[in-house]
């Protein structure tokens, strides 16, 4: 997933551009299906996913599905395997530690930068996303994990953008969603993890409002290392 949370489709200037736009949209639908199937448990760790299967379910041709598989591989959901197929990624405890430790270092740095660069509108957006996550947690239901993914991702994407550092954003863009797959392994403890996440998000916002770089750095470090500890 890119940090823009949506990739710009090609401009419609002629028939070739129109075809490219349609393929782009079809690839996006295929990607969303793959991602949601993994989040929802339809695709299990280690399971084979083929172009043919995805194309049939989504109702698109194989070319955009191929692009979706590559994108899902780049985002860490799948491991490309042979021709026209991939395997749902699996993660060892060591993988989990590495992912969170790398992300903690880089995202803490992003928060440190963001503390003096973030806009009031961005802070308000982070507050709304945290409120939405809290409301979803209270409501519960079968869509809770999907809502967690949406609101949590949105929060961290705003934070990374607020760093105004292209290098940090590029380094982290493929690490944002992977931890959500790891949380899926421990869905039985999701509510406890969500309650902690909400507290941490509010603490991060408070540090950003104070325009205190070191405080923001520390809050994000605590947040991500705590998440790591809950998953290994």
C-alpha positions in Angstrom: 0.0 0.0 0.0 1.4 3.4 -0.9 1.4 6.3 1.6 -1.0 8.3 -0.5 -3.7 5.7 0.3 -4.8 5.9 -3.3 -2.7 6.0 -6.5 -3.6 8.5 -9.2 -5.2 6.9 -12.2 -3.8 7.8 -15.7 -5.4 10.8 -17.3 -8.1 10.0 -19.9 -6.7 11.7 -23.0 -7.4 9.0 -25.7 -8.5 5.5 -26.1 -5.1 4.1 -24.9 -5.4 6.2 -21.7 -8.9 5.0 -21.2 -7.8 1.4 -21.5 -5.0 2.1 -19.0 -7.4 3.7 -16.6 -9.8 0.7 -16.8 -6.9 -1.7 -16.2 -5.8 0.4 -13.2 -9.3 0.3 -11.7 -9.5 -3.5 -12.3 -6.2 -4.0 -10.7 -7.3 -2.0 -7.7 -10.4 -4.1 -7.3 -8.3 -7.3 -7.5 -5.8 -6.0 -4.9 -8.5 -5.0 -2.5 -10.1 -8.5 -2.8 -6.7 -10.2 -2.1 -6.0 -7.9 0.9 -9.5 -8.3 2.4 -9.4 -12.1 1.8 -6.2 -12.2 3.9 -7.6 -10.0 6.6 -10.9 -11.9 6.7 -9.2 -15.3 6.9 -10.4 -16.6 3.6 -6.8 -16.8 2.4 -4.7 -18.6 5.1 -0.9 -18.2 5.6 0.9 -20.4 3.1 -2.1 -20.8 0.9 -1.6 -20.6 -2.9 -3.5 -17.7 -4.7 -3.7 -17.9 -8.5 -4.4 -15.4 -11.2 -7.3 -17.5 -12.4 -9.0 -17.8 -9.1 -8.8 -14.1 -8.3 -9.9 -13.1 -11.9 -12.9 -15.3 -11.7 -14.1 -14.0 -8.3 -13.5 -10.3 -9.1 -14.7 -10.5 -12.6 -11.7 -9.0 -14.4 -9.0 -10.3 -16.8 -5.8 -11.8 -15.7 -3.5 -8.9 -16.6 -4.8 -6.6 -13.9 -4.8 -9.5 -11.5 -1.1 -10.1 -12.3 -0.5 -6.4 -11.4 -2.4 -6.8 -8.2 -0.4 -9.9 -7.2 2.8 -8.0 -7.7 1.5 -5.1 -5.6 0.4 -7.4 -2.9 3.9 -9.0 -3.0 5.5 -5.6 -2.7 3.3 -4.8 0.3 4.3 -8.0 2.0 1.0 -9.9 1.8 2.1 -12.4 -0.8 5.2 -14.2 -2.0 5.3 -14.6 -5.7 5.9 -18.2 -6.6 6.3 -19.4 -10.2 4.1 -18.2 -13.0 0.7 -16.7 -12.4 0.5 -17.7 -8.7 1.6 -16.5 -5.3 1.6 -17.8 -1.7 0.1 -15.9 1.3 3.0 -14.7 3.4 3.9 -16.3 6.6 5.9 -14.6 9.4 8.1 -16.1 12.1 8.6 -14.5 15.5 12.0 -13.3 14.3 10.3 -11.7 11.2 7.8 -10.0 13.5 10.5 -8.6 15.7 12.5 -7.3 12.7 9.4 -5.6 11.2 8.4 -3.8 14.3 12.0 -2.8 15.3 12.7 -1.3 11.8 9.4 0.4 11.8 9.8 1.8 15.3 13.1 3.4 14.5 11.9 5.0 11.3 8.5 6.0 12.4 9.8 7.5 15.6 12.1 9.6 13.5 9.1 10.6 11.3 7.2 11.7 14.5 10.1 13.7 15.6 10.1 15.5 12.3 6.4 15.8 12.2 6.2 17.5 15.6 7.4 20.8 14.1 5.9 20.4 10.6 2.4 18.9 11.1 -0.6 21.1 10.3 -3.6 21.7 12.5 -5.7 19.9 9.9 -3.5 16.8 10.0 -3.8 16.7 13.8 -7.5 17.0 13.6 -7.6 14.1 11.0 -5.6 11.9 13.4 -8.0 12.8 16.2 -11.0 11.8 14.1 -9.4 8.5 13.1 -8.7 7.7 16.7 -12.3 8.6 17.7 -13.6 6.4 14.9 -11.4 3.5 16.1 -12.6 3.9 19.6 -16.3 3.9 18.5 -15.7 0.8 16.3 -14.0 -1.0 19.3 -17.0 -0.2 21.5 -19.5 -1.4 18.9 -17.5 -4.6 18.1 -18.9 -6.9 15.4 -17.5 -8.9 12.6 -16.2 -5.9 10.7 -14.0 -4.7 13.6 -10.7 -6.0 12.2 -11.4 -4.4 8.8 -12.2 -1.1 10.6 -9.0 -1.4 12.7 -7.0 -1.8 9.5 -8.6 1.2 7.9 -8.4 3.6 10.9 -5.0 2.5 12.1 -3.5 2.7 8.7 -5.0 6.2 8.2 -3.5 7.4 11.4 0.0 6.3 10.6 -0.2 7.5 7.0 -1.1 11.0 8.2 1.9 10.9 10.7 4.3 9.8 8.0 3.1 12.5 5.6 3.5 15.1 8.3 7.2 14.3 8.6 7.6 16.0 5.1 10.3 13.5 4.5 10.1 11.6 1.2 12.9 9.3 2.1 11.2 8.2 5.4 7.9 7.7 3.6 9.4 5.6 0.9 11.3 3.5 3.4 8.1 2.8 5.4 5.5 2.6 2.7 5.5 -1.2 2.5 5.7 -1.8 6.2 2.5 -0.1 7.2 0.0 -2.9 6.5 2.2 -6.0 7.3 1.7 -5.7 11.1 -2.0 -5.9 10.6 -1.6 -9.4 9.2 0.4 -10.2 12.3 -2.4 -8.9 14.5 -4.8 -11.2 12.6 -2.9 -14.2 14.0 -3.9 -13.1 17.5 -7.5 -11.9 16.9 -8.6 -13.3 20.2 -6.7 -10.6 22.0 -7.7 -7.9 19.5 -9.9 -5.8 21.9 -7.0 -5.5 24.4 -4.6 -4.5 21.7 -7.1 -2.0 20.3 -7.6 -0.4 23.7 -3.9 0.0 24.1 -3.6 1.4 20.6 -6.2 4.0 21.2 -4.4 5.2 24.4 -1.1 5.3 22.5 -2.6 7.2 19.6 -4.0 9.9 21.9 -0.6 10.2 23.6 1.1 10.7 20.2 -1.4 13.4 19.3 -0.8 15.1 22.6 2.9 15.2 21.9 2.4 16.5 18.4 0.1 19.2 19.7 2.8 20.3 22.1 5.2 20.5 19.1 7.7 18.5 21.2 9.9 16.4 18.8 11.5 14.3 21.5 8.2 13.6 23.2 6.6 12.6 19.9 9.6 10.3 19.1 9.3 8.6 22.5 5.5 8.0 22.3 5.8 6.4 18.8 8.7 4.2 20.0 6.7 3.0 23.0 3.6 2.4 20.8 5.3 0.2 18.2 7.6 -1.7 20.6 4.6 -2.4 22.8 2.8 -3.8 19.8 5.7 -5.9 19.0 5.8 -7.4 22.5 2.1 -8.3 22.2 2.7 -10.3 19.1 5.8 -12.4 19.9 
